[in-house]
Amino acid sequence: MTMALVRVVANRLSANPATDEAGVGEARQARIASKSRYFVFEEPELYLHPQAQRALYESIVELSDSNDSQVVMCTHSSALIDIEQYKSIHIVSKANPDAGSAVCSCADELFEGDSKKDFNLSYWINPDRGELFFAKKVVLVEGPTDKTVIPMLAKILGVFRHDFSVIDCGSKTSVPLYISLLNKFSIPYVAVYDIDHQQHKSAGAIRMADLHTQAILVCVDPMIGSAIGLENDIEEELGLPNGNSSKPYVALNHVSQEGFVISQRMTECIQKIYSLEA
C-alpha cells in the first residue's frame, strides 16, 4: 500500500510540476497554499522484496525532486541507499549509552572532473555497494576474484564476519574514490590492492602500477582505515595459472580442492583484513 501511494503521488507531481509559468490550475494553487510537503518514512522496505524496494526508491527520489517536497527516510536496506546521493545520507549510531546517538554526514564535494563519472560507472559492477554504510568494516577490493575468494578464505580460517562488507571497486583506479567517501563518513575500512609487479610486465606498466598504488596509499587515513598490498595479485598469491576467463569460479574451485593449503603470507593478510582494527 505504501509503495502504491508513493508511486501515485510521485506520478502526479511529475505530471504537474511546480515550475508552471502561468501559475494556474488546482494543483498549482494547492501547492501555493501549502508551500511545502514533507514525506516521512520509517523503514518503508518492510514486506517488500529487493526488486520492489528498488522501484520504491526511484519513486521516493521523484518525490524529493519535485518542488516544495522534502523526504525524510529511516532505513536498514541497502536497496534504498544510493551512493550518488551521498550528501543526503546521514548515519546515526550509538557507540555507547553514555555518549548517546551521533550523526555523521558529508556535505563536501568528493569528486572532481571525471572521477564522479568513474565512480558512478562502478555501480553497474557492484549494485550492492550501498551496504557499506551499514558495515562494521568495509573491505575494498579491485575486482570480482578478490570479492569472491577473500570471504571464502576467511571462512576456511574461521575469521569470517557477516558485519564486514567486501566491495568490488571495479578497478584499482577506483579504490581511492571509495576511500575518500569512507574517510568522510568515518567508516572503518581496509583497501586490498595488487602490487602488479608481474615478471611479464614492462617497466612502463610497473611504473604505472606504482602510481596507482601511491594514489591509494596517500588517501588512507590511518585513524580510520589501512591498506594491504598483495604480492602482484591474488591469482599469484593463490598459485593460479594465468589466462583464465572465469577467474572467480576458477579461484573458488582452486581453494576448495582437498589439498589446497593457504600460505602463511595469505593467512596473515586474511587475518588482518578481518581484524576489528582499522
C-alpha atoms as an extended CHARMM CRD file, in Angstrom:
* protein
*
       278  EXT
         1         1  MET       CA              0.0000000000        0.0000000000        0.0000000000  PROA      1               0.0000000000
         2         2  THR       CA              2.8030000000        2.4120000000        0.9020000000  PROA      2               0.0000000000
         3         3  MET       CA              4.5900000000        1.7160000000       -2.3600000000  PROA      3               0.0000000000
         4         4  ALA       CA              1.3980000000        2.2420000000       -4.3870000000  PROA      4               0.0000000000
         5         5  LEU       CA              0.6570000000        5.5550000000       -2.6520000000  PROA      5               0.0000000000
         6         6  VAL       CA              4.2120000000        6.8330000000       -3.1800000000  PROA      6               0.0000000000
         7         7  ARG       CA              4.0070000000        5.9800000000       -6.8770000000  PROA      7               0.0000000000
         8         8  VAL       CA              0.6550000000        7.7740000000       -7.2680000000  PROA      8               0.0000000000
         9         9  VAL       CA              1.8940000000       10.9400000000       -5.5450000000  PROA      9               0.0000000000
        10        10  ALA       CA              5.2060000000       10.9110000000       -7.4260000000  PROA      10              0.0000000000
        11        11  ASN       CA              3.4470000000       10.4740000000      -10.7750000000  PROA      11              0.0000000000
        12        12  ARG       CA              1.0270000000       13.3120000000      -10.0350000000  PROA      12              0.0000000000
        13        13  LEU       CA              3.8130000000       15.6720000000       -9.0260000000  PROA      13              0.0000000000
        14        14  SER       CA              5.7560000000       14.7520000000      -12.1560000000  PROA      14              0.0000000000
        15        15  ALA       CA              2.7050000000       15.3710000000      -14.3140000000  PROA      15              0.0000000000
        16        16  ASN       CA              2.0280000000       18.7470000000      -12.6460000000  PROA      16              0.0000000000
        17        17  PRO       CA              5.4360000000       20.3510000000      -11.9870000000  PROA      17              0.0000000000
        18        18  ALA       CA              5.5070000000       23.3420000000       -9.6910000000  PROA      18              0.0000000000
        19        19  THR       CA              7.5200000000       25.3220000000      -12.2560000000  PROA      19              0.0000000000
        20        20  ASP       CA              4.3990000000       26.1960000000      -14.2940000000  PROA      20              0.0000000000
        21        21  GLU       CA              4.9900000000       29.7480000000      -15.5210000000  PROA      21              0.0000000000
        22        22  ALA       CA              1.3160000000       30.6830000000      -15.6030000000  PROA      22              0.0000000000
        23        23  GLY       CA              0.7410000000       29.5100000000      -12.0390000000  PROA      23              0.0000000000
        24        24  VAL       CA             -2.8080000000       28.3330000000      -12.7680000000  PROA      24              0.0000000000
        25        25  GLY       CA             -4.6940000000       25.1350000000      -12.0640000000  PROA      25              0.0000000000
        26        26  GLU       CA             -5.9790000000       23.4690000000       -8.9520000000  PROA      26              0.0000000000
        27        27  ALA       CA             -2.7650000000       21.5240000000       -8.3090000000  PROA      27              0.0000000000
        28        28  ARG       CA             -0.6750000000       24.7040000000       -8.5610000000  PROA      28              0.0000000000
        29        29  GLN       CA             -2.9930000000       26.6030000000       -6.2020000000  PROA      29              0.0000000000
        30        30  ALA       CA             -2.8060000000       23.7740000000       -3.6670000000  PROA      30              0.0000000000
        31        31  ARG       CA              0.9810000000       23.9420000000       -3.7310000000  PROA      31              0.0000000000
        32        32  ILE       CA              0.9340000000       27.6940000000       -3.1880000000  PROA      32              0.0000000000
        33        33  ALA       CA             -1.3720000000       27.2780000000       -0.2070000000  PROA      33              0.0000000000
        34        34  SER       CA              0.6370000000       24.5020000000        1.4760000000  PROA      34              0.0000000000
        35        35  LYS       CA              4.0760000000       25.8370000000        0.4670000000  PROA      35              0.0000000000
        36        36  SER       CA              5.8260000000       22.5960000000        1.4220000000  PROA      36              0.0000000000
        37        37  ARG       CA              5.2070000000       18.8620000000        1.5860000000  PROA      37              0.0000000000
        38        38  TYR       CA              7.0290000000       16.5650000000        3.9730000000  PROA      38              0.0000000000
        39        39  PHE       CA              7.1210000000       12.8370000000        3.3710000000  PROA      39              0.0000000000
        40        40  VAL       CA              8.4430000000       10.8850000000        6.3490000000  PROA      40              0.0000000000
        41        41  PHE       CA              9.0600000000        7.1490000000        6.0280000000  PROA      41              0.0000000000
        42        42  GLU       CA             10.2060000000        4.7300000000        8.7030000000  PROA      42              0.0000000000
        43        43  GLU       CA             11.6390000000        1.5480000000        7.2060000000  PROA      43              0.0000000000
        44        44  PRO       CA              9.4910000000        1.5740000000        4.0410000000  PROA      44              0.0000000000
        45        45  GLU       CA             11.3310000000       -1.5820000000        2.8920000000  PROA      45              0.0000000000
        46        46  LEU       CA              9.3010000000       -3.7480000000        5.2660000000  PROA      46              0.0000000000
        47        47  TYR       CA              7.3850000000       -6.5330000000        3.4960000000  PROA      47              0.0000000000
        48        48  LEU       CA              8.9240000000       -5.6430000000        0.1260000000  PROA      48              0.0000000000
        49        49  HSD       CA             11.2510000000       -7.9270000000       -1.8350000000  PROA      49              0.0000000000
        50        50  PRO       CA             14.5020000000       -6.3510000000       -3.1630000000  PROA      50              0.0000000000
        51        51  GLN       CA             13.1210000000       -5.6070000000       -6.6310000000  PROA      51              0.0000000000
        52        52  ALA       CA             10.1450000000       -3.7530000000       -5.1430000000  PROA      52              0.0000000000
        53        53  GLN       CA             12.4830000000       -1.8570000000       -2.8060000000  PROA      53              0.0000000000
        54        54  ARG       CA             14.4930000000       -0.5710000000       -5.7470000000  PROA      54              0.0000000000
        55        55  ALA       CA             11.3060000000        0.5010000000       -7.5400000000  PROA      55              0.0000000000
        56        56  LEU       CA             10.1340000000        2.2350000000       -4.3550000000  PROA      56              0.0000000000
        57        57  TYR       CA             13.4230000000        4.0910000000       -4.0830000000  PROA      57              0.0000000000
        58        58  GLU       CA             13.0160000000        5.5210000000       -7.5920000000  PROA      58              0.0000000000
        59        59  SER       CA              9.5720000000        6.8230000000       -6.6640000000  PROA      59              0.0000000000
        60        60  ILE       CA             10.8980000000        8.3440000000       -3.4390000000  PROA      60              0.0000000000
        61        61  VAL       CA             13.6320000000       10.1340000000       -5.4050000000  PROA      61              0.0000000000
        62        62  GLU       CA             10.9350000000       11.5170000000       -7.7150000000  PROA      62              0.0000000000
        63        63  LEU       CA              9.1470000000       12.8840000000       -4.6670000000  PROA      63              0.0000000000
        64        64  SER       CA             12.2910000000       14.5890000000       -3.4120000000  PROA      64              0.0000000000
        65        65  ASP       CA             12.9980000000       16.0850000000       -6.8480000000  PROA      65              0.0000000000
        66        66  SER       CA              9.6160000000       17.8130000000       -7.0550000000  PROA      66              0.0000000000
        67        67  ASN       CA              9.3980000000       21.4330000000       -5.9330000000  PROA      67              0.0000000000
        68        68  ASP       CA              8.2990000000       22.1440000000       -2.3490000000  PROA      68              0.0000000000
        69        69  SER       CA              8.7050000000       18.4910000000       -1.3560000000  PROA      69              0.0000000000
        70        70  GLN       CA             11.1230000000       17.0770000000        1.1840000000  PROA      70              0.0000000000
        71        71  VAL       CA             11.6290000000       13.4140000000        2.0410000000  PROA      71              0.0000000000
        72        72  VAL       CA             12.9760000000       12.0470000000        5.3110000000  PROA      72              0.0000000000
        73        73  MET       CA             13.5270000000        8.2940000000        5.4190000000  PROA      73              0.0000000000
        74        74  CYS       CA             14.9300000000        5.8990000000        8.0060000000  PROA      74              0.0000000000
        75        75  THR       CA             16.0590000000        2.5970000000        6.5040000000  PROA      75              0.0000000000
        76        76  HSD       CA             18.1290000000       -0.5210000000        7.1500000000  PROA      76              0.0000000000
        77        77  SER       CA             18.0990000000       -1.5950000000        3.4990000000  PROA      77              0.0000000000
        78        78  SER       CA             20.9890000000       -1.0590000000        1.0840000000  PROA      78              0.0000000000
        79        79  ALA       CA             18.4230000000       -1.0670000000       -1.7580000000  PROA      79              0.0000000000
        80        80  LEU       CA             17.2140000000        2.3160000000       -0.5010000000  PROA      80              0.0000000000
        81        81  ILE       CA             20.7230000000        3.7930000000       -0.4330000000  PROA      81              0.0000000000
        82        82  ASP       CA             22.3910000000        5.3350000000       -3.4710000000  PROA      82              0.0000000000
        83        83  ILE       CA             25.9780000000        6.4860000000       -3.0220000000  PROA      83              0.0000000000
        84        84  GLU       CA             25.4630000000        9.0510000000       -5.7930000000  PROA      84              0.0000000000
        85        85  GLN       CA             23.1590000000       10.8250000000       -3.3230000000  PROA      85              0.0000000000
        86        86  TYR       CA             25.8210000000       10.7460000000       -0.5960000000  PROA      86              0.0000000000
        87        87  LYS       CA             25.0900000000       14.3170000000        0.5260000000  PROA      87              0.0000000000
        88        88  SER       CA             21.6150000000       13.1930000000        1.5900000000  PROA      88              0.0000000000
        89        89  ILE       CA             22.8760000000       10.2460000000        3.6680000000  PROA      89              0.0000000000
        90        90  HSD       CA             23.1560000000       10.5970000000        7.4530000000  PROA      90              0.0000000000
        91        91  ILE       CA             24.4870000000        7.7070000000        9.5290000000  PROA      91              0.0000000000
        92        92  VAL       CA             23.0090000000        7.5920000000       13.0350000000  PROA      92              0.0000000000
        93        93  SER       CA             24.9200000000        5.4290000000       15.5020000000  PROA      93              0.0000000000
        94        94  LYS       CA             25.3400000000        4.9600000000       19.2370000000  PROA      94              0.0000000000
        95        95  ALA       CA             28.7600000000        3.7640000000       20.3770000000  PROA      95              0.0000000000
        96        96  ASN       CA             27.6000000000        3.5340000000       23.9920000000  PROA      96              0.0000000000
        97        97  PRO       CA             24.6590000000        4.7230000000       26.1110000000  PROA      97              0.0000000000
        98        98  ASP       CA             26.7170000000        7.4300000000       27.8400000000  PROA      98              0.0000000000
        99        99  ALA       CA             27.8360000000        9.0740000000       24.5970000000  PROA      99              0.0000000000
       100       100  GLY       CA             24.3430000000        8.9100000000       23.1190000000  PROA      100             0.0000000000
       101       101  SER       CA             23.4770000000        8.9820000000       19.4260000000  PROA      101             0.0000000000
       102       102  ALA       CA             25.7960000000       10.5910000000       16.8910000000  PROA      102             0.0000000000
       103       103  VAL       CA             25.0750000000       11.6610000000       13.3220000000  PROA      103             0.0000000000
       104       104  CYS       CA             27.7150000000       11.5430000000       10.5930000000  PROA      104             0.0000000000
       105       105  SER       CA             27.2010000000       13.0860000000        7.1570000000  PROA      105             0.0000000000
       106       106  CYS       CA             29.1600000000       14.6490000000        4.3150000000  PROA      106             0.0000000000
       107       107  ALA       CA             28.3210000000       17.8970000000        2.5450000000  PROA      107             0.0000000000
       108       108  ASP       CA             31.6650000000       18.2640000000        0.7610000000  PROA      108             0.0000000000
       109       109  GLU       CA             32.2910000000       17.6900000000       -2.9210000000  PROA      109             0.0000000000
       110       110  LEU       CA             34.1720000000       14.4010000000       -3.0720000000  PROA      110             0.0000000000
       111       111  PHE       CA             34.7660000000       14.1230000000       -6.7960000000  PROA      111             0.0000000000
       112       112  GLU       CA             36.3800000000       16.3390000000       -9.3840000000  PROA      112             0.0000000000
       113       113  GLY       CA             36.3280000000       16.1130000000      -13.1750000000  PROA      113             0.0000000000
       114       114  ASP       CA             35.7630000000       12.5910000000      -14.4890000000  PROA      114             0.0000000000
       115       115  SER       CA             36.1010000000       10.9740000000      -11.0610000000  PROA      115             0.0000000000
       116       116  LYS       CA             32.3560000000       11.2370000000      -10.4050000000  PROA      116             0.0000000000
       117       117  LYS       CA             31.5910000000        9.5530000000      -13.7300000000  PROA      117             0.0000000000
       118       118  ASP       CA             34.0800000000        6.7850000000      -12.9690000000  PROA      118             0.0000000000
       119       119  PHE       CA             32.6000000000        6.3180000000       -9.5160000000  PROA      119             0.0000000000
       120       120  ASN       CA             29.0400000000        6.1130000000      -10.8250000000  PROA      120             0.0000000000
       121       121  LEU       CA             30.0480000000        3.6220000000      -13.5240000000  PROA      121             0.0000000000
       122       122  SER       CA             31.3270000000        1.2870000000      -10.8210000000  PROA      122             0.0000000000
       123       123  TYR       CA             27.7090000000        0.9860000000       -9.6240000000  PROA      123             0.0000000000
       124       124  TRP       CA             26.9980000000       -1.3070000000      -12.5540000000  PROA      124             0.0000000000
       125       125  ILE       CA             29.8390000000       -3.5350000000      -11.3860000000  PROA      125             0.0000000000
       126       126  ASN       CA             28.6160000000       -3.6570000000       -7.8080000000  PROA      126             0.0000000000
       127       127  PRO       CA             24.9880000000       -2.5190000000       -7.3780000000  PROA      127             0.0000000000
       128       128  ASP       CA             25.0590000000       -3.5570000000       -3.7060000000  PROA      128             0.0000000000
       129       129  ARG       CA             27.7610000000       -1.0620000000       -2.7890000000  PROA      129             0.0000000000
       130       130  GLY       CA             25.2370000000        0.9040000000       -0.6770000000  PROA      130             0.0000000000
       131       131  GLU       CA             25.6140000000       -1.7120000000        2.0420000000  PROA      131             0.0000000000
       132       132  LEU       CA             28.9710000000       -0.1970000000        3.0240000000  PROA      132             0.0000000000
       133       133  PHE       CA             27.0520000000        2.4020000000        5.0760000000  PROA      133             0.0000000000
       134       134  PHE       CA             25.7960000000       -0.3880000000        7.3440000000  PROA      134             0.0000000000
       135       135  ALA       CA             29.0950000000       -2.2600000000        7.7140000000  PROA      135             0.0000000000
       136       136  LYS       CA             31.2200000000       -2.6210000000       10.8140000000  PROA      136             0.0000000000
       137       137  LYS       CA             34.1840000000       -2.5250000000        8.4500000000  PROA      137             0.0000000000
       138       138  VAL       CA             34.4870000000       -2.2650000000        4.6630000000  PROA      138             0.0000000000
       139       139  VAL       CA             36.9220000000       -4.3630000000        2.6220000000  PROA      139             0.0000000000
       140       140  LEU       CA             37.7100000000       -2.5950000000       -0.6560000000  PROA      140             0.0000000000
       141       141  VAL       CA             38.9780000000       -4.8610000000       -3.4420000000  PROA      141             0.0000000000
       142       142  GLU       CA             39.8710000000       -4.3660000000       -7.0890000000  PROA      142             0.0000000000
       143       143  GLY       CA             37.7560000000       -6.9990000000       -8.7930000000  PROA      143             0.0000000000
       144       144  PRO       CA             35.3900000000       -9.9790000000       -8.6590000000  PROA      144             0.0000000000
       145       145  THR       CA             38.0420000000      -12.6130000000       -7.9060000000  PROA      145             0.0000000000
       146       146  ASP       CA             39.1040000000      -10.8240000000       -4.7240000000  PROA      146             0.0000000000
       147       147  LYS       CA             35.4720000000      -10.2460000000       -3.7180000000  PROA      147             0.0000000000
       148       148  THR       CA             34.6860000000      -13.9390000000       -4.1770000000  PROA      148             0.0000000000
       149       149  VAL       CA             37.7800000000      -15.5770000000       -2.7380000000  PROA      149             0.0000000000
       150       150  ILE       CA             38.6470000000      -13.4000000000        0.2710000000  PROA      150             0.0000000000
       151       151  PRO       CA             35.4020000000      -14.1910000000        2.2030000000  PROA      151             0.0000000000
       152       152  MET       CA             35.8020000000      -17.9050000000        1.4330000000  PROA      152             0.0000000000
       153       153  LEU       CA             39.3740000000      -17.9230000000        2.7190000000  PROA      153             0.0000000000
       154       154  ALA       CA             38.1490000000      -16.1170000000        5.8310000000  PROA      154             0.0000000000
       155       155  LYS       CA             35.5910000000      -18.8700000000        6.4080000000  PROA      155             0.0000000000
       156       156  ILE       CA             38.2620000000      -21.5480000000        5.9750000000  PROA      156             0.0000000000
       157       157  LEU       CA             40.4150000000      -19.7750000000        8.5710000000  PROA      157             0.0000000000
       158       158  GLY       CA             37.4490000000      -19.2190000000       10.8910000000  PROA      158             0.0000000000
       159       159  VAL       CA             37.6780000000      -15.4130000000       10.9220000000  PROA      159             0.0000000000
       160       160  PHE       CA             34.7580000000      -14.5330000000        8.6240000000  PROA      160             0.0000000000
       161       161  ARG       CA             32.3370000000      -11.8580000000        9.8650000000  PROA      161             0.0000000000
       162       162  HSD       CA             28.8950000000      -11.0800000000        8.4620000000  PROA      162             0.0000000000
       163       163  ASP       CA             29.0950000000       -7.4510000000        9.5860000000  PROA      163             0.0000000000
       164       164  PHE       CA             32.0540000000       -6.8230000000        7.2550000000  PROA      164             0.0000000000
       165       165  SER       CA             31.2270000000       -5.8520000000        3.6520000000  PROA      165             0.0000000000
       166       166  VAL       CA             33.5060000000       -6.7050000000        0.7320000000  PROA      166             0.0000000000
       167       167  ILE       CA             33.0520000000       -4.0870000000       -2.0020000000  PROA      167             0.0000000000
       168       168  ASP       CA             34.2270000000       -4.6470000000       -5.5750000000  PROA      168             0.0000000000
       169       169  CYS       CA             35.5170000000       -1.2270000000       -6.6820000000  PROA      169             0.0000000000
       170       170  GLY       CA             35.7610000000       -2.3200000000      -10.3120000000  PROA      170             0.0000000000
       171       171  SER       CA             39.4170000000       -1.3750000000      -10.7680000000  PROA      171             0.0000000000
       172       172  LYS       CA             42.4980000000       -0.2790000000       -8.8850000000  PROA      172             0.0000000000
       173       173  THR       CA             41.9860000000        3.3210000000      -10.0040000000  PROA      173             0.0000000000
       174       174  SER       CA             38.5190000000        3.4370000000       -8.3860000000  PROA      174             0.0000000000
       175       175  VAL       CA             39.7390000000        2.3970000000       -4.9350000000  PROA      175             0.0000000000
       176       176  PRO       CA             40.8020000000        5.9620000000       -3.8940000000  PROA      176             0.0000000000
       177       177  LEU       CA             37.2860000000        7.2300000000       -4.6740000000  PROA      177             0.0000000000
       178       178  TYR       CA             35.7860000000        4.7780000000       -2.1960000000  PROA      178             0.0000000000
       179       179  ILE       CA             38.4660000000        5.5770000000        0.3730000000  PROA      179             0.0000000000
       180       180  SER       CA             37.6030000000        9.2840000000        0.1410000000  PROA      180             0.0000000000
       181       181  LEU       CA             33.9410000000        8.5030000000        0.7630000000  PROA      181             0.0000000000
       182       182  LEU       CA             34.6710000000        6.2230000000        3.7340000000  PROA      182             0.0000000000
       183       183  ASN       CA             37.0180000000        8.7930000000        5.2570000000  PROA      183             0.0000000000
       184       184  LYS       CA             34.2820000000       11.4270000000        5.1870000000  PROA      184             0.0000000000
       185       185  PHE       CA             31.8020000000        9.1160000000        6.9250000000  PROA      185             0.0000000000
       186       186  SER       CA             34.4410000000        7.7260000000        9.3320000000  PROA      186             0.0000000000
       187       187  ILE       CA             33.6240000000        4.1420000000        8.3320000000  PROA      187             0.0000000000
       188       188  PRO       CA             36.4970000000        1.7230000000        9.1310000000  PROA      188             0.0000000000
       189       189  TYR       CA             37.9910000000        0.0790000000        6.0460000000  PROA      189             0.0000000000
       190       190  VAL       CA             40.8920000000       -1.8440000000        4.5960000000  PROA      190             0.0000000000
       191       191  ALA       CA             41.8900000000       -1.3830000000        0.9630000000  PROA      191             0.0000000000
       192       192  VAL       CA             43.2810000000       -4.5650000000       -0.6140000000  PROA      192             0.0000000000
       193       193  TYR       CA             45.2490000000       -3.8160000000       -3.7640000000  PROA      193             0.0000000000
       194       194  ASP       CA             47.5260000000       -5.6570000000       -6.1950000000  PROA      194             0.0000000000
       195       195  ILE       CA             51.1560000000       -4.5750000000       -6.3270000000  PROA      195             0.0000000000
       196       196  ASP       CA             51.2050000000       -5.6540000000      -10.0060000000  PROA      196             0.0000000000
       197       197  HSD       CA             54.9210000000       -6.2970000000      -10.4760000000  PROA      197             0.0000000000
       198       198  GLN       CA             54.4890000000       -9.4620000000      -12.5410000000  PROA      198             0.0000000000
       199       199  GLN       CA             57.5400000000      -10.6260000000      -14.4710000000  PROA      199             0.0000000000
       200       200  HSD       CA             55.8190000000      -10.3430000000      -17.8520000000  PROA      200             0.0000000000
       201       201  LYS       CA             55.0550000000       -6.6280000000      -17.3720000000  PROA      201             0.0000000000
       202       202  SER       CA             57.1290000000       -3.8910000000      -18.9370000000  PROA      202             0.0000000000
       203       203  ALA       CA             58.9660000000       -1.2330000000      -16.9600000000  PROA      203             0.0000000000
       204       204  GLY       CA             56.3350000000        1.3190000000      -18.0410000000  PROA      204             0.0000000000
       205       205  ALA       CA             53.4670000000       -0.8630000000      -16.8290000000  PROA      205             0.0000000000
       206       206  ILE       CA             55.1890000000       -1.3670000000      -13.4800000000  PROA      206             0.0000000000
       207       207  ARG       CA             55.6970000000        2.3910000000      -13.0940000000  PROA      207             0.0000000000
       208       208  MET       CA             52.0150000000        2.9450000000      -13.8150000000  PROA      208             0.0000000000
       209       209  ALA       CA             51.0830000000        0.2830000000      -11.2560000000  PROA      209             0.0000000000
       210       210  ASP       CA             53.2540000000        2.0660000000       -8.6860000000  PROA      210             0.0000000000
       211       211  LEU       CA             51.4710000000        5.3540000000       -9.4120000000  PROA      211             0.0000000000
       212       212  HSD       CA             48.0810000000        3.6820000000       -8.8500000000  PROA      212             0.0000000000
       213       213  THR       CA             49.3830000000        2.1520000000       -5.6340000000  PROA      213             0.0000000000
       214       214  GLN       CA             50.6180000000        5.5310000000       -4.4140000000  PROA      214             0.0000000000
       215       215  ALA       CA             47.2290000000        7.0790000000       -5.2050000000  PROA      215             0.0000000000
       216       216  ILE       CA             45.6530000000        4.5460000000       -2.8380000000  PROA      216             0.0000000000
       217       217  LEU       CA             48.2070000000        4.9560000000       -0.0510000000  PROA      217             0.0000000000
       218       218  VAL       CA             48.0460000000        8.7600000000        0.0510000000  PROA      218             0.0000000000
       219       219  CYS       CA             44.2520000000        8.6160000000        0.5080000000  PROA      219             0.0000000000
       220       220  VAL       CA             44.3220000000        6.2700000000        3.5020000000  PROA      220             0.0000000000
       221       221  ASP       CA             43.5730000000        7.9360000000        6.8270000000  PROA      221             0.0000000000
       222       222  PRO       CA             45.3970000000        5.7520000000        9.4010000000  PROA      222             0.0000000000
       223       223  MET       CA             42.8880000000        6.7880000000       12.0670000000  PROA      223             0.0000000000
       224       224  ILE       CA             40.0750000000        5.2160000000       10.0490000000  PROA      224             0.0000000000
       225       225  GLY       CA             41.4900000000        2.6440000000        7.6230000000  PROA      225             0.0000000000
       226       226  SER       CA             44.5060000000        0.8060000000        6.2940000000  PROA      226             0.0000000000
       227       227  ALA       CA             45.8130000000       -0.8070000000        3.0980000000  PROA      227             0.0000000000
       228       228  ILE       CA             47.2090000000       -4.2400000000        2.2880000000  PROA      228             0.0000000000
       229       229  GLY       CA             49.1980000000       -4.9870000000       -0.8570000000  PROA      229             0.0000000000
       230       230  LEU       CA             49.0540000000       -8.4410000000       -2.4140000000  PROA      230             0.0000000000
       231       231  GLU       CA             52.2320000000       -9.8330000000       -3.9430000000  PROA      231             0.0000000000
       232       232  ASN       CA             51.4840000000       -8.9720000000       -7.5790000000  PROA      232             0.0000000000
       233       233  ASP       CA             47.8370000000      -10.1030000000       -7.4880000000  PROA      233             0.0000000000
       234       234  ILE       CA             45.5350000000      -12.5670000000       -5.7320000000  PROA      234             0.0000000000
       235       235  GLU       CA             45.8760000000      -15.1200000000       -8.5480000000  PROA      235             0.0000000000
       236       236  GLU       CA             49.6180000000      -15.3790000000       -7.9390000000  PROA      236             0.0000000000
       237       237  GLU       CA             49.0770000000      -15.4030000000       -4.1900000000  PROA      237             0.0000000000
       238       238  LEU       CA             46.8720000000      -18.4740000000       -4.6000000000  PROA      238             0.0000000000
       239       239  GLY       CA             49.0900000000      -20.1390000000       -7.2060000000  PROA      239             0.0000000000
       240       240  LEU       CA             46.5250000000      -19.8900000000      -10.0080000000  PROA      240             0.0000000000
       241       241  PRO       CA             47.5350000000      -20.2420000000      -13.6660000000  PROA      241             0.0000000000
       242       242  ASN       CA             47.2720000000      -17.1260000000      -15.8560000000  PROA      242             0.0000000000
       243       243  GLY       CA             44.7170000000      -16.5330000000      -18.5970000000  PROA      243             0.0000000000
       244       244  ASN       CA             41.5110000000      -17.8770000000      -17.0430000000  PROA      244             0.0000000000
       245       245  SER       CA             38.4070000000      -16.1490000000      -18.3910000000  PROA      245             0.0000000000
       246       246  SER       CA             36.1840000000      -17.2280000000      -15.4850000000  PROA      246             0.0000000000
       247       247  LYS       CA             38.6440000000      -16.2670000000      -12.7810000000  PROA      247             0.0000000000
       248       248  PRO       CA             36.2590000000      -16.1170000000       -9.7880000000  PROA      248             0.0000000000
       249       249  TYR       CA             34.9600000000      -19.6250000000      -10.4610000000  PROA      249             0.0000000000
       250       250  VAL       CA             38.4560000000      -20.9770000000      -11.1760000000  PROA      250             0.0000000000
       251       251  ALA       CA             39.7700000000      -19.3790000000       -7.9820000000  PROA      251             0.0000000000
       252       252  LEU       CA             36.9210000000      -20.7900000000       -5.8850000000  PROA      252             0.0000000000
       253       253  ASN       CA             37.4280000000      -24.2250000000       -7.3750000000  PROA      253             0.0000000000
       254       254  HSD       CA             41.1540000000      -23.9840000000       -6.6560000000  PROA      254             0.0000000000
       255       255  VAL       CA             40.8330000000      -23.0540000000       -2.9750000000  PROA      255             0.0000000000
       256       256  SER       CA             38.1030000000      -25.6470000000       -2.3920000000  PROA      256             0.0000000000
       257       257  GLN       CA             40.3360000000      -28.5140000000       -3.5230000000  PROA      257             0.0000000000
       258       258  GLU       CA             41.0800000000      -31.0120000000       -0.7740000000  PROA      258             0.0000000000
       259       259  GLY       CA             44.8440000000      -30.4960000000       -0.9940000000  PROA      259             0.0000000000
       260       260  PHE       CA             44.7860000000      -26.6940000000       -1.0260000000  PROA      260             0.0000000000
       261       261  VAL       CA             46.9340000000      -25.0710000000        1.6690000000  PROA      261             0.0000000000
       262       262  ILE       CA             46.7330000000      -21.3530000000        2.4550000000  PROA      262             0.0000000000
       263       263  SER       CA             50.2000000000      -19.8340000000        2.5410000000  PROA      263             0.0000000000
       264       264  GLN       CA             51.4390000000      -18.1730000000        5.7080000000  PROA      264             0.0000000000
       265       265  ARG       CA             51.5350000000      -14.7980000000        3.9710000000  PROA      265             0.0000000000
       266       266  MET       CA             47.9590000000      -15.1210000000        2.7160000000  PROA      266             0.0000000000
       267       267  THR       CA             46.8150000000      -16.3020000000        6.1420000000  PROA      267             0.0000000000
       268       268  GLU       CA             48.2690000000      -13.1700000000        7.7180000000  PROA      268             0.0000000000
       269       269  CYS       CA             46.6070000000      -10.9750000000        5.0740000000  PROA      269             0.0000000000
       270       270  ILE       CA             43.1590000000      -12.5130000000        5.6520000000  PROA      270             0.0000000000
       271       271  GLN       CA             43.5240000000      -12.2660000000        9.4180000000  PROA      271             0.0000000000
       272       272  LYS       CA             44.4720000000       -8.6020000000        9.1290000000  PROA      272             0.0000000000
       273       273  ILE       CA             41.6120000000       -7.9110000000        6.7100000000  PROA      273             0.0000000000
       274       274  TYR       CA             39.0790000000       -9.4070000000        9.1210000000  PROA      274             0.0000000000
       275       275  SER       CA             40.5730000000       -7.8030000000       12.1990000000  PROA      275             0.0000000000
       276       276  LEU       CA             38.3300000000       -5.3500000000       14.0410000000  PROA      276             0.0000000000
       277       277  GLU       CA             41.1880000000       -2.8790000000       13.9770000000  PROA      277             0.0000000000
       278       278  ALA       CA             41.3440000000       -0.4100000000       11.0890000000  PROA      278             0.0000000000
